């Protein structure tokens, strides 16, 4: 089945380290998104991309960067991780505007 | 930009009762309002959505209503069952220069006891 996958699924790192979270999809969708989920704060949009050459900041982009290497791949980087970036990170995809978003399984990131 | 408020943050009901979750949004240009369900340890999944040209939509035990004038929309679950226990998120479309993304509410944890 066509799906959205994320690697790694769990990661523990230290303050100041650079870390990359990867998202791949076999759905053939053009749009990809990165969210973080924190208890009581819901899903907050970090970055989104509507095609390979398009990158847009979301609600909380400070401290993060992204790369859309191909239509099927969208990576999220933390240049210098800090403890308050400890969260559950989700990648999502959609086809076209105002359509259902399909989420990946999530990456649990802990920054010590 | 768009802001989405969701209430209540937690909701406990008895099996068979109805549950209602309410959301308000700020951007009058928003035209798409989905609801996602996230079971414990799982990814969010769409359960129902509504567009601005429709006032109500039903799918079996779940329904969504939209009041564009008041800028609020609600999720209604009837005849609740234990498997309805989950976190529910509302969202509204955010219209930006590049296109449209979603802004989510903070979520409602629904507990259905048998």
Interface residues (C-beta under 8 A of the other chain):
Chain A: X33 X35 X40 X41 X42 X43 X44 X45 X48 X50 X54 X56 X58 X59 X90 X97 X98 X100 X101 X103 X104 X105 X106
Chain B: X1 X6 X9 X31 X32 X34 X43 X44 X45 X46 X49 X51 X89 X93 X96 X98 X99 X100 X101 X102 X103 X104 X105 X106 X107
